[in-house]
Amino acid sequence: MGRSLETFSKKEREKKKFKKQQDKKEKAEERKANSDKGKDLESMMAYIDEHGNITSTPPDPSKKRKVIADDIQISVPKQEAIFVDPFRKGSVTFFNESKGFGFIQDLVSQESVFVHVNALSEPVQEGDKVTFETEQGQKGLNAVRVKKAVK
């Protein structure tokens, strides 16, 4: 007598596949039964009230506000020009002569600004009071046109 070609695991896979197909058919029939297609336009409309909430009733025309299109700002508002003294004052906190760079601490903002030996008009040492201007470098602010401050 010959053995059955179907194994237990094969039968189980087929049962699961059949069950999945049945579930899919049932869900499709349920969707068809509960379908909202064919409703009138008014029942599908949604409105936004004066507070920004979604409602099913149209807004009251008496509460409507008049908006002037020229008053709407789409970009960043323009800032007034603020005069800033281009010359800053500071003191040299670190300077390595062999490597040719150092740092100056601004006396007003207390921020540390990088300085290169090429930006110096005369040699400086740590602790010297200097005046300088700043430019944006690759890694941050760089001090340029550095001069020793007159005492």
ZIDA-V757377 format. One line per field, one symbol per residue. phi: phi as a letter, one per 30 degrees, with the letter a starting at -180 (. if undefined). burial: 1 if it has 9 or more other C-alpha atoms within 8 Angstrom, else 0. Layout:
phi: ???
burial: ???
//
This chain:
phi: .ddddccddddddddddddddddddddddddddcdcdjdddddcdbbcddcicdbccdddddcdcdccddddcccdddcddcdbdddccabdcaacddcibabccdddcidcbdbcddddcbdbbdjddbcacbbdcdckdcdbhdbdddd
burial: 0000000000100000000000000000000000000000000000111000001000100000000000000000000000000001111111100001111111000000111100110001010111111100000011111111000
//
